[in-house]
């Protein structure tokens, strides 16, 4: 009887472990997801942004501020050997239709967390020196 009880307990523990494994599985490429945040030259003057990034196995694709005026990402790199640095480039147009190149350089932080962040500098074609922070949702 003790052997049968021990076998049942072992089977239940094994089943529980099988269900727990997906919770600890890796999420995939660390930049994949929807990122929300803002950039600006100071704490009072901020521009809200949304960045969507997807890893297709070879490159990161996506867009800034999805919708009718979305700006496609041109290049995204992640370097884990240099402190998880991120480089993002996109090209769009301003309100007058003039081309604008967006360049962001930052650091990926809280990598083990679902709600990881990227912080750094954001250049929107203006002369203003902007900082930015994005949080993955």
C-alpha positions in Angstrom: 0.0 0.0 0.0 2.9 2.4 0.8 4.4 1.7 -2.6 1.2 2.5 -4.3 0.8 5.8 -2.4 4.4 6.7 -3.2 3.8 6.0 -6.9 0.7 8.1 -6.9 2.5 11.0 -5.2 5.4 10.7 -7.7 3.0 10.7 -10.7 1.2 13.8 -9.3 4.5 15.6 -8.8 5.7 14.7 -12.3 2.5 16.0 -13.8 2.8 19.3 -11.8 6.3 19.7 -13.1 5.2 19.2 -16.7 2.7 22.0 -16.3 5.2 24.3 -14.6 7.9 24.0 -17.3 6.2 26.4 -19.8 6.2 29.1 -17.1 10.0 29.0 -16.9 10.6 28.7 -20.7 12.5 31.4 -22.4 10.3 34.1 -24.1 12.4 34.3 -27.3 14.2 37.3 -28.7 14.5 40.0 -25.9 13.3 42.9 -28.1 10.2 41.2 -29.5 7.0 42.9 -28.3 5.2 46.2 -27.9 7.2 49.0 -26.2 5.6 52.1 -24.8 7.4 55.2 -23.6 8.5 58.7 -24.4 11.4 60.9 -25.4 12.3 64.6 -24.9 14.9 67.1 -23.9 13.6 67.4 -20.4 11.0 66.1 -17.9 8.4 68.7 -19.0 8.6 68.4 -22.8 8.0 64.7 -23.7 6.7 63.0 -26.9 4.8 59.7 -26.4 6.0 56.8 -28.6 5.1 53.2 -29.2 7.5 50.9 -30.9 6.6 47.4 -32.1 9.5 45.0 -32.7 9.5 41.4 -34.1 12.3 39.0 -34.6 11.9 36.9 -37.8 15.0 34.7 -37.1 17.3 37.0 -39.0 16.4 40.6 -38.4 14.2 42.8 -36.3 11.3 44.3 -38.1 8.6 46.7 -36.9 7.4 50.2 -36.7 7.3 53.4 -34.5 3.8 54.7 -33.7 1.6 52.1 -35.6 -1.3 53.6 -37.5 -1.7 55.6 -40.7 1.5 57.6 -40.1 3.6 54.6 -38.9 7.3 54.9 -39.3 9.0 51.6 -40.4 12.1 50.5 -38.6 15.1 50.4 -41.0 17.7 48.8 -38.7 17.7 47.4 -35.2 20.7 45.8 -33.5 21.2 44.3 -30.0 24.7 43.6 -28.7 24.8 41.4 -25.7 28.6 41.6 -25.5 28.6 45.3 -24.9 26.2 45.5 -21.9 23.0 44.7 -23.9 23.2 47.9 -26.0 20.4 48.6 -28.5 20.6 50.6 -31.7 17.4 51.6 -33.6 17.0 53.5 -36.9 13.8 54.6 -38.6 13.0 57.1 -41.3 9.7 59.0 -41.5 8.4 62.4 -42.4 7.5 65.4 -40.3 4.2 67.4 -40.6 5.5 69.2 -43.7 6.6 66.0 -45.5 10.3 66.6 -44.9 12.2 63.3 -44.4 13.3 62.8 -40.8 15.8 60.2 -39.6 15.3 58.8 -36.1 18.2 57.2 -34.3 18.0 55.7 -30.8 20.9 54.3 -28.8 20.1 52.7 -25.4 20.6 49.9 -23.0 18.3 46.9 -22.4 17.6 46.5 -18.7 15.7 44.1 -16.5 16.3 41.4 -19.1 15.0 38.6 -16.9 11.7 40.5 -16.4 8.8 40.5 -18.8 8.5 44.3 -18.3 12.1 45.0 -19.4 13.1 48.5 -20.4 15.3 50.3 -22.9 16.8 53.7 -21.9 19.2 56.0 -23.7 19.3 58.8 -26.2 16.8 59.5 -29.0 17.5 61.8 -32.0 14.5 62.9 -34.0 16.3 65.0 -36.6 16.2 68.1 -34.4 19.1 69.7 -32.6 17.6 68.9 -29.2 19.4 66.2 -27.2 16.7 63.8 -26.1 16.6 61.0 -23.6 14.1 58.2 -23.9 12.7 55.3 -21.9 10.6 52.4 -23.3 8.9 49.7 -21.3 7.8 46.5 -22.9 4.1 45.8 -22.3 
